[in-house]
Amino acid sequence: MSKRIDVKDLNVYYSKFLAVEDVNISIDARSVTAFIGPSGCGKSTFLRTLNRMHEVIPGARVEGEVLLDGDNLYDSAVDPVTVRSQIGMVFQRPNPFPTMSIRDNVLAGVKLNNKRISKSDADALVEKSLRGANLWNEVKDRLGRPGSGLSGGQQQRLCIARAIAVSPEVILMDEPCSALDPISTLAIEDLINELKSEYTVVIVTHNMQQAARVSDKTAFFNIAGTGKPGKLIEYGETTNIFNMPSEKATEDYVSGRFG
Ligand SMILES: Nc1ncnc2c1ncn2[C@@H]1O[C@H](COP(=O)(O)OP(=O)(O)OP(=O)(O)O)[C@@H](O)[C@H]1O
């Protein structure tokens, strides 16, 4: 339930605008990889190309390859909906379906994939997913209540439960803690640490301490100026990126000199 990702010569466009240029990167299975870099360098754009969410934007397209255990996600025979069930995504703002119960929120992705599931299997899946998201003990007595009644941090863990309920290979997280308080942030970081035993996790974060705390490897993206494409500048073990980066731009960024 965990696959590696190899990106080859990827260019990412919004119509004619080249937003991210020539990315080559290999992301290990069962690990946490953080994307860092200044605003506008294309972290979120690049993240969305990893499960073909980028192309839902009109005019958006890519050149190059994204291989999931060797299979190119962008092959013409590949269905993007299948890709998105293999590679789940958690967003900045927790986005549970507000009127749906906690239980139905967990099952929403499974039902969307047209999977028929018995009540007892559904009950087991709800419990397993909520346990996997470290939320079970807090919600087990109110599974029928709306997801919107939870705190922000609980809602984000509910979204993670919804993502893992479909048994993905990879979980992409786009600044999953940016709307959360410090305690909820720590709960999500603990959870990310646990998720990597089963999943490949990729996280975009503005918070460098967070990248240092949760990730095994870090990719630093940068942009030369407005209108220029973002580029992957340096990628390696997180401790090396933070303590002895090879590139001056990486050092300036991680030491807080810009961005
Ligand atoms: N839907 C879109 N249409 C056109 N251009 C876009 C779109 N989304 C992003 N861009 C542009 O692509 C570039 C990269 O943006 P992106 O949001 O990926 O950067 P980021 O590094 O994630 O930034 P931030 O840290 O501020 O979230 C920017 O120039 C941005 O204006």
PDBQT file of the ligand as one rigid body, heavy atoms in Angstrom, charges set to zero:
ROOT
HETATM    1  N1  LIG A 301      -5.109  28.360 -11.319  1.00  0.00    +0.000 N 
HETATM    2  C1  LIG A 301      -4.029  29.048 -11.727  1.00  0.00    +0.000 A 
HETATM    3  N2  LIG A 301      -4.019  29.690 -12.911  1.00  0.00    +0.000 NA
HETATM    4  C2  LIG A 301      -2.934  30.381 -13.335  1.00  0.00    +0.000 A 
HETATM    5  N3  LIG A 301      -1.798  30.501 -12.638  1.00  0.00    +0.000 NA
HETATM    6  C3  LIG A 301      -1.740  29.885 -11.442  1.00  0.00    +0.000 A 
HETATM    7  C4  LIG A 301      -2.843  29.130 -10.917  1.00  0.00    +0.000 A 
HETATM    8  N4  LIG A 301      -2.484  28.638  -9.708  1.00  0.00    +0.000 NA
HETATM    9  C5  LIG A 301      -1.219  29.069  -9.490  1.00  0.00    +0.000 A 
HETATM   10  N5  LIG A 301      -0.770  29.804 -10.526  1.00  0.00    +0.000 N 
HETATM   11  C6  LIG A 301       0.554  30.436 -10.646  1.00  0.00    +0.000 C 
HETATM   12  O1  LIG A 301       1.542  29.420 -10.639  1.00  0.00    +0.000 OA
HETATM   13  C7  LIG A 301       2.679  29.851  -9.892  1.00  0.00    +0.000 C 
HETATM   14  C8  LIG A 301       2.952  28.855  -8.776  1.00  0.00    +0.000 C 
HETATM   15  O2  LIG A 301       1.887  28.938  -7.823  1.00  0.00    +0.000 OA
HETATM   16  P1  LIG A 301       1.739  27.915  -6.618  1.00  0.00    +0.000 P 
HETATM   17  O3  LIG A 301       0.473  28.239  -5.904  1.00  0.00    +0.000 OA
HETATM   18  O4  LIG A 301       1.938  26.546  -7.102  1.00  0.00    +0.000 OA
HETATM   19  O5  LIG A 301       3.004  28.314  -5.730  1.00  0.00    +0.000 OA
HETATM   20  P2  LIG A 301       3.330  27.918  -4.236  1.00  0.00    +0.000 P 
HETATM   21  O6  LIG A 301       4.807  27.746  -4.175  1.00  0.00    +0.000 OA
HETATM   22  O7  LIG A 301       2.502  26.757  -3.805  1.00  0.00    +0.000 OA
HETATM   23  O8  LIG A 301       2.900  29.238  -3.487  1.00  0.00    +0.000 OA
HETATM   24  P3  LIG A 301       2.346  29.471  -1.998  1.00  0.00    +0.000 P 
HETATM   25  O9  LIG A 301       3.468  29.041  -1.105  1.00  0.00    +0.000 OA
HETATM   26  O10 LIG A 301       2.092  30.932  -1.947  1.00  0.00    +0.000 OA
HETATM   27  O11 LIG A 301       1.112  28.631  -1.836  1.00  0.00    +0.000 OA
HETATM   28  C9  LIG A 301       2.364  31.260  -9.408  1.00  0.00    +0.000 C 
HETATM   29  O12 LIG A 301       2.928  32.169 -10.318  1.00  0.00    +0.000 OA
HETATM   30  C10 LIG A 301       0.864  31.316  -9.447  1.00  0.00    +0.000 C 
HETATM   31  O13 LIG A 301       0.404  32.642  -9.655  1.00  0.00    +0.000 OA
ENDROOT
TORSDOF 0
